[in-house]
Amino acid sequence: MAALALVLTVIGTLPDNKDLSSGTTPDGDKVHGTPADPPEQQGPAVGWGFTHNQHSADEGSKAAVERAKKLLGETPMPQNQAIMGWGADNPEPVKGGYDFEAMDRRIDFIRASGGTPVVTLCCAPDWMKGGKPGVDNTDWSQSNLEKAPDPDHYQDFANLAATVAKRYPYVRHFIVWNEFKGFWNDSESRWDYEGYTKLYNLVYKALKKIDKDIDVGGPYLVMDSLDPKRTEGTSDAVTGPWGRMDQRIVDAFEYWNEHKTGADFVVVDGSSYTNDDEMLPDEFAATDKFTAVSRWIEERTGDLPLWWAEYYVEPADSKDERDDWSEPHRVAVQAAGMMALARGGTTSAFYWNPEDEKGTSCPGCLWRPTDRSSGGGPLPMYDLVSRFNEEFGPGTTFRKVSVAADDRPNVRVLGDDKAVLVVNTLNRSISAKVDGKRFEMQGYEVKWLKR
């Protein structure tokens, strides 16, 4: 009997018999927070905001978190969060066993700071893509995180999306997947747009079954461009001094657009520079790509609002960091990029906020890291993004802005009935006459004028 007891004890403690669902809950669709009833429909255009990354203001020093929360509450913006990765844990480590603790915290922060919550439905739990189930078995490597669900699990992912929608009924906007991650067809050297579209349609139907007024969008393609002199593999559909669109991207977009079950908005992302990190003719003029691509998309999708889930104007280094420019330079080119998006008809766009986990400096960040009590305060990029959303939100009608002939090469402008945004594209002081007013501008200065 003693020997039998020992055998049973050993078997019971073997790794394969471990309770893989420990720490999860079966009622993932239980409403988190209040109110339980959905708010009034906000519409498919949400404005200009940002995406939370791995480190954000929901954690850190209590004083810093509260400072960031108050800051955001003063100028509310849409805030985007993925369901797995970028600060969120594996939401369904085992089939039917959920863990939304980290996601709950992010959603709570977005709501407490007055933001409009947007959820990106990416990425997929390991068991949906050939990995091991279990709370301790999640492979967080980039290569694994960026795998798409296996086709046999597309419906499981759609079911997870429905669970998320039930849990957060006050979230009215969902983006399906992220940058076609895992949907590359190696054998044909092209995007597996058939697979993505099948997944998208299943998710779309699942979310609409929960609530027909939920807004759903895709395809979140990276609008890659190549050198303007290159003709092989490029498209004549969208070209300019900034480059030529990759034909494979055009094909993928066209397929999704033709075969989608439905969409409430269209969402893409991309950079102003080419795949070889060339900013053509220069970093400011390269942003004209955003205008051209946005108009091309609108020609094909009609009245659907256009979102850019990410948009980049500064090439990254080998560590995917963007910190080679001075902050005035970075903010000025970013402003030019946002202006170019708006001119192209973009209604909503999300700045990819690169908050550092700790420290006092944070190139390109919206606020200071919240690891210390002095953190959470605004940085120059925050002033630009929040003011842009405040002045040029959904429904804005842009008006012509006069610029003196001699000053046109040096400034970029955008205005409506109430405000004008002016950017000095030179790294030196200039005098410019804009909208009938002459004034001095410092190098790379971003200036707002009242009308």
N, C-alpha and C positions, 0 to 999 in steps of 0.2 A: 504493500500500500504506500509506503514511503517512497519507493522508487517510482510508482505511478504518479504520485503527487509531484515529484520532481520533474518528470517528463511533461506533465501538464503545465507546470509553471514555466518551463523553458519554452514550450510551444506558444504559450500565451504572451511571452515577452519578445518573440521573434519580430524583426522589423516588418515582415510582410503582414503580420496580424495587428499592427499598430492601428489605433483608431484614427483613420485618416481625416475624419470630420471633426476631430476635437477642436473646439474653439469657434466652430461655425454655428449657424442657426438655420433651421429649415424655413423660417418665415421671412425671407429676404424681402418680400413684397409688402411687408407691414409698413405703413406710412411712418416716416421719420419726421419728427417735428410737427409744427402746426403752421398754417391751417391744413386740414386734411382735404378740404375742397379746393379744386383748382381756382386760381384767380381769373379775372377777366382776360380774354385773349389779348396778347400784346402785339400780335402781328409778326410776320416773318422777317422784318427788318429791325434789328436791335441796336444799331449804332456802332460806335468805335470803342473797343475795350482791350482786354488783354487775356492771355492764357496763363494759368498757374503752372509752374514747373515743379521739379523735384522738391525744391525748397521754397517755401512761401510764408506769408505773414500769419498763417493760422497757428504756427508754432514758434516758440522762443520765449524771450522775456515777456512777462505779463504786461509790463508798461509799454514795451515796443509793439506788441500785438495790438493793444488797445489804441496806440497812436496811429498805427496803419489802418485799423478799422475805422477810426474817426475820420482820418484823411479821406478814405474812399467813400465814406458816408456823405461827405460834404459835396462831392462831385461824382455821383453814382454812374457806373459804367457797366456794360455787360462783362461777365467774367466766365471764362471757359475752363472746364476741368475734364480730363480723361477718366474713364472708369477703372483703368489698370495701368500703372506706371505714372511717371510724372507726379509723384506724391500720393498716389492711390495704390492700395494693396490689391492682391488677387481677390476679386469680388466673389468668386465661386470656386474655391480650391478643390471641391469634389462636387459632382453633379447633385444639385439640390441642397448643398450646404454652402451658406453665404457668409461673407465677412465684409461688411461695409463700414467698419469703424473709421478707417482713414478717410473714406469717401464722405461719410457723414460729417466729419470734422471740416472738410473743405466746403461742403455745401452749406453747413452752418455758418462758416465765416463769410461766404458770399452773401448769404441772406442778411446776416447781421451788419454787413458793411453796405447794405442797400443796393447791391449789384443785381443785375438780371442774370440768373444762372443759365449757362449753356453747357451741355454735356456732350463730349466726344465719345462715341461708342467704340473705343479701342483701349486696350487690346484684349486678346482672348486668353482665358485660363489654359494652363498646360494640357489638361486632359482633352481639350478640344482640338489640339494640334499634335497629337502623338506622344505627349509627355506623360509624366506620372501625376496622378491625382494626389491630393493631400496638402494640408496646411504648411508642411515643412518641405515640400517638394517643388516649390515654384523656382524655376530657373530664370533669374533676373538678368541674364546676359542679354546684350542688345540683339544678338542674332536670334535668340529664342523669343524675346519679347516681340520682335517684329515679324514673327511668323503669323500667317493667316490661319484661321480655323480650317481643318480638313473639310472638304465638301460634305462629308457625312455628318458634320457637326454645324453646318450653317444654320439649321433650324434651332439647335441648342443655343447658338449665339443670339439668334432672334428672340428666343425665350428669355435669355438673360437681359436683353434690351428691354423687354416688356416688364421684367421684374424691377429694373431700375426706374422705369417710368411710373410704376405703381408705388414704389418706395418714396419717390420725390414728385408728387403730383403737381407741385408748384413749378417744376421745370417744364417749360413749354417748347424748348428748342433742342433738337438732337442732331448731331453730325454723325454720319455713318462711316466709321473707320477713319484711318489716318494715312494719307499719302500712298494709298495702294500697297501698304506694307505687306510683304509676303505674296503679292499677286504678280510676280514676274515669271513669265514663261521662258525658261532657259532654252528649251529646244527650238523655239521660234524667235528668240531674241526680241520679245515684245511683251507688253503688259497683258496679263490675263484679265482683260476687261469683261469677258463672259462670266468668269468666276466672281469677280467683284460685283457685277450687276445682279447676279443671282442672289448673293448675300444681301446686297442693298435692298432688293425687292422684298425679300423675306422679312428683313428688319422693318422696312416701311409698313408692310401689312400688319406686323405684330404691334407696332406702336399705334397705328390708326385704329386697331381693334380696341386698344385700351381707351383711347380718346381721339376722336376724329379731328379735334382742334389742335392736337400736338403738331408742331412744325418740324418737318424732317428734311434734311438736305444732304447732298453728296455732289460730286464724287471725291472731293478732297484730293485731287490730282496735283502733283507738282508741275507747274507750267514751265518746263525746262526749255531753255533757248541755247542756241549755238552761235558760233561766229557768223556774222552776216555774209561773209564770203563763201561759206560752206553751203553747197547745194545737196550733196549726198545725205540722205536721211533727214532732210529738213523739209519744211512745208512752205508753200507760197501763200498760205492762208493768212499768216500773221508774220510780218517782217518789219524791219526798221533799222536805223543805224545801230540800235542796241543789239541786233541779232536776228535770228530766224528760229521759229518754233520747231521743236523736235516733232517729226512726223508721227512718231509712235504715241506721243501725248495727244496729238490731234485725233488720231484714230481711236484712242481709248475714250476720249471725251465724247466724240461723235457717237460711239456705240452706246455708251451709258445714256446719253441724251435721247437716243432713239428708242431704247429698250427699257428704260426705267418705268416702273409702275406708276410713279408719280413723284412730285417733289414740291416743297413749299418755298425752297430757296436753293440756289446753286452755290457750292462752296469749293474753292480751289486754294492753292497756295503757291509760293514761288519767290524767286529773287529777281532783282533788277539786273544782276550780272549773269554772264553766260556760265555754262557748265565748267568752263576753264577759268572761272573767276575773273573774267574780263569785264570791266565797267566801261561800256562804249557809248558814245565817244568819251565820256568822263562819268564820274559817279553821279552827278546831278542829271545829265541828259539821259543816262541809262534808265532812270526811273520812268521815262516815257513808255517803256515796255508795259508798265502796269496799266496805262491808259489804253494802249493798243489791244492788249489781251482782254481787258475788261469789256471793251466795245465788241470784240469778236465774239465773246461768250454771250453777251446780250443779244447779238444778232441771231443767235441760235436758240436762245431760251426764252425769248419774248419778255413777258412782264415779270418773270421770276426775279426776286431780289438777289443781288450778287454779294456773296461773302468771300473774303480772303481770310482763311483760318490762320495763316502765317504769311508774313511778307518781310523780306530781308533786303537791305541795301548795302550792307558791309560784309564782304567775304569772310568766312571763318578760317581759322588756322587748323592745323592737324588735330587739335583737341576739340574742335568745333566751338571754339571761343572767338568772340569778336571784341577785341580790346586794343586794336592797333591805332585807332583814331582818338583824337581829343574829344572830350564830351561836346563842346560846341560844334565841331565838325560832324559828329555822329547825329546830334539832334537836328542840325540843318538838313542833312541828306535824308534823314527819316521824315522830316516835315515835307520835303520835296516828294518823297515816295507816297505819303498819305494824300497829298494834293493830286498827284497823278492818278491814284486809285479813284478818288472822288470825281475827277474830271471824266473818268471812264465809265461812271455810273455805279460804282461800288457803293452799297448802302451800309455795309457792316464789315469790320475788319478787326483782327485780334493781334495785338502786339505780343510777341513771344517774350515774356518777362524773364530775364536770366538771373533771378535773385541768387546771390551767393549765400551759402549756409551761414557764414560768419565773416567778420571783418568790418572795416569802416569804409572801404571803397568798393564800388560795384559798378563797373563800366556798363553803361546801357540800361541799368536797372531803373525801375520805377520808384523804388523806395530803398532806404538803407536796410541792410540785413537786420533781422529782428532777434539775433542771438544775445544782444546786450540791451540794457535798459534805455540807452540813447538811440536805439535803432527805430525803424518804422517811419522816419520822416521822409518827405518828398525829395526826389532828385529831379534834375532838369527834364528827363524824358517823361516823367509823370506830368509835369506842367504842360508839355506839348500834347500828349495823348488825351488827357482829361479835358483840356481846353478845346481841342479839336472836336471831341464828342459833344461838348456843350454848345459850340457854335455851329457845327456842321452835321448835326444828327440827321436821322431819317426824315425825309420829306423836305430837306433843304433845296431851295431853288437858287442855283448859283448865278451871279450877275457878272457882267463884264467889268474888269478893273483896268483903268488906264495906266499906262507906264510910259514915261518919257522915252523917246526913241533911243537916246544914248544910253539909257539905263537898262534896256530890255535884256541885253546879254548877261547882265550881272545879277538879276533878281528873278525869283519865281513868285507868282502871286495867285491867290484864290480868294474869292469873296462872295458874300450873299448880300441881302439888304441891310444887315446890321454890322457885319465885321469883314475885315480883310486881313489875310495872313500873308506876310511878306518874308522871303528868305533871301539873305545875301549869300550868293554861291561862291564868293571869293574869300580868301583868307587874309583879308585886309579891310580897312575902313573904306566906306564909300559914301557918297551923297546920292540919294535917289529921290525921284519925284514919282510918287505912286498915288493914284486916286486924287490927283490935284494937289497933293501935299508934298513938300520937299523936306527931307529929314536926313540925319546922319545915321549910319549903321556900322556897327563894329564887324570885324571879320566873322563870317558864319553866323551872324545874328539872326534870330527868328523874332519877328515883331508883329504884334497884333494892332490893327487900327480899327477905330470905331467909325461907323457911317451914320 
